[in-house]
Amino acid sequence: MTFGYILSIATFASIYAILILGLNILTGYTKQVSLGHAAFFAIGAYTQALLITKAGLTFWSALPLTILLSMIIGVVMGLPSLRVSDDFLVLTTIGLNFIVMGITEYFDFFGGAMGIIGITMPTIGGKSIGTTGYFLITLSFLLLTICICYLFSKTWGRLAMEATGEDEDAAQSLGINTSIYKMYAFALSSTFTGLAGVLWAHSIGSVFPRNFSFEMSVLFLSMLVFGGLGTIRGAVFGAFVLYILPEFFRFIENYRMLVYGGMLAMIVILQPNGILGRGGLLDRCILRLVKKKAETQEIS
């Protein structure tokens, strides 16, 4: 593997980690399962692409507008969650995914099936930052997202979201406005996912409707479940591992997805809380070490 190839993989893995951190707020905290998150991903990517290619804005001037629009659309798309839940919400998010795909594919304003090309790399001082510079920017946004998610995890908002996800009626009896916190979850989730879409569009240099298919939404949810629902470490771990892992199976090109799918199924069956989730493999190892240390101290 060349350095450029490794850098490219690390860049995309970082982008997906930002997206999964956003999905974790929605699904990990409020338990609102989304199988249409590729729609929010597409909104961020297409908005940025249109602002760059048609409005003539730069990466830096278009970025805040794209994030703001992603948040607003996320809230609008989250309105159905106030009326439906569980399986019906899953079906609703799937429908949203296909609606966004249909709009981008069949309306010429969005480039149709030919997509939008010519999305250039960001520039600093009039010079393109290049692959290495773009990786550093992506990594910086990932670290910023992790910091924001960590700070949010220490607030009342996260507790209210988790209470809403565990038992909505009980949360309402405690005075929690569950509708508001559902909207907060959709707003924050779509904001981070829109940011991931922006970074992805510039890294690829083009966007096409088929880049945001239902299969991508399934992949995103798989990353979160694999790493561990409701945890920051699980979201980042799941994104990196499930993006990088297929690259190691390129030597069995015709069977690598079979091996990848089998490994994922085993993890879900054996580790339902995820590898790094609460009560997962890491938590059990830490608990075992603490217990062993305590027993050693008692003996001594």
C-alpha angles and dihedrals in degrees: 000000000000123000091248091054093050090048090052092051091048091050094052092043089054091050092051090047089058090050094048091049087057092047089049091062091055102037103019097048108025095028091230100148112216121197092169103060091123085074092065088044089054093048091057094045096045095043091053092045092052093047090050100043102031106024094038095229124151126242092260097047094044096046099075092044091051093048091048093049091046090054093049094048089046090057091048092049089048094060093088089061088070090064104032135040144175113009093003091055090050090053090047093054090047088053091050089053092055092044092055091046091050094049094050093044101046104034116081092211088071093045095260118229089336090064126201122301135180098063101156130207117265117268132216117199090354093302126109111248094222129213097303093047091049091052089053091050091049091047090049091053090048092052090047090051091050091051092050092047091048093051090046091051088062094055135090088248093070092048090050091050092049091048089051090051095048098047121349095191092051090048091052090050087058091055098260114146096223094185091059094049092048088055091047089053093051091045095051093041094050091046094058092040091051089051089052089051091053093051092044093051093053093045093052095036093220142047129217130181093242090060088073103047129148088261089065090055090053090050092052093052090046090055091053095045091046094052098039134281117250097017132102093213091051093052093051093042093049093049094050097042098045092045096046098037097072089055090066091056097057089107087069094043096165095049106029095099089051091053091043092050093047092051091049092050091051092050092050091049097043098034107031091169092052131253095284099021127116107293090009130129095286094048092050092049092050091047091049092050092048091049092048091049091049091051090049091052092049091052092049 
